[in-house]
Amino acid sequence: MDPQQSKKLRLEQELFRKRRISFCNKANELHTKYHADVYAVIYRKGRYYTYKSRTDSAWPPSDEQLNKYYPVPDRRTPDNIHTRRLTLITVSRPPELPKSPVATRTPQEG
């Protein structure tokens, strides 16, 4: 491996290490500030990195357990990470309410 490739590889490894630490710090922040239970798994080049905010063996729940929850879990993938927010905004708008009969009365009716 030439020196330039070696330098590029070291830089990539260092950037990944920093991003991984930052990601785990954000996961810990979700846990400490908002009392959220968090489990994160990162897999890269044959190695797993995990963060687990709870130490009991029931955490994280299995896919089978998650499928029993209502409302269903919000599962993110690279395909929907950016479009999911727009979908949720569109879906979460309240429906138009029918006009109240009182509001449509004319002064003669009333």
C-alpha angles and dihedrals in degrees: 000000000000120000093253093054090045091052091048091051092049090049091050091049092049093048090050091049091052093047091048092051091046091050092051090047089054090049090051090049090055088053099046101038100036102025091238121156107234134190120176130177126192120187120190133159095346096314132105125215118188140184119196122179093194126053099203119107093238090071125117102033117231122249088254091056092045092053089060094058124101123235090040116245119268101242118193129204132172088261095059106025094102100032097045094078093056091049092050092049092051094046096044097058111114115246120253111271118228114252115264115249088230092058093052097051118115121223090253092059096049 
